[in-house]
Amino acid sequence: MQGVTVVAHPLIQHKLTLLRRKETSTKQFRELLGEIGMLICYEVTRDLPTTLVEIETPMALMQAPVIEGKKLVFAPILRAGMAFLDGMLNLVPSARVAFIGLYRDPATLKSVEYYFKAPEDVADRLVIVMDPMLATGNSAIAAVDMLKDKGVSKLRLMCLLAAPEGVAKFTAAHPNVPVWTAAIDDRLNDHGYIIPGLGDAGDRMFGTK
Ligand code: URA
């Protein structure tokens, strides 16, 4: 699928299988999501441009690469997107964070905004939007709409599991925003849940059901 990368690394696939199992505890679920988030983040940031700076090792001067440009912004969609945040900040401690509060209206499955807080200069930065579940695609589309309204032009979407319906809808709405996911499952059910999926990611992370 154009613009969509399925990260098929065996470590990610193994951890995803553990995560999907209904017996997996809340604690294990959070830990696994954090670990998988770091591994996917590694792929999402694989092509970041670098520039050379002069440093001095104990032995000699050298030109060594560092990531070029302004710091990244990680933009978790609340609440499930928070699963990825700590691990990603461990990998990229200087990244800034934008919080995007959206909930899904259970009747219409439409996304409703309730919170948005981003760095002032977010428009100058590369923003990685995070949501483990790309189901209907409505939340991811709304989050990217909100960021584009603030002038952001460099965007990537990082998720864990996607439904074909969500991928099709998101890529049609935002063809210039590449997507990374660990798997594309079979379909959505009538309530907008991914099948076979893993259930409600937010509830499983926080033990709310
Ligand atoms: N959100 C979830 O947490 N799970 C799904 O299957 C779909 C959306």
Boltz pocket constraint, residues with backbone or C-beta under 6 A from the ligand:
constraints:
  - pocket:
      binder: B
      contacts: [[A, 80], [A, 133], [A, 135], [A, 192], [A, 193], [A, 194], [A, 195], [A, 197], [A, 198], [A, 199], [A, 200], [A, 201], [A, 202]]
      max_distance: 6.0
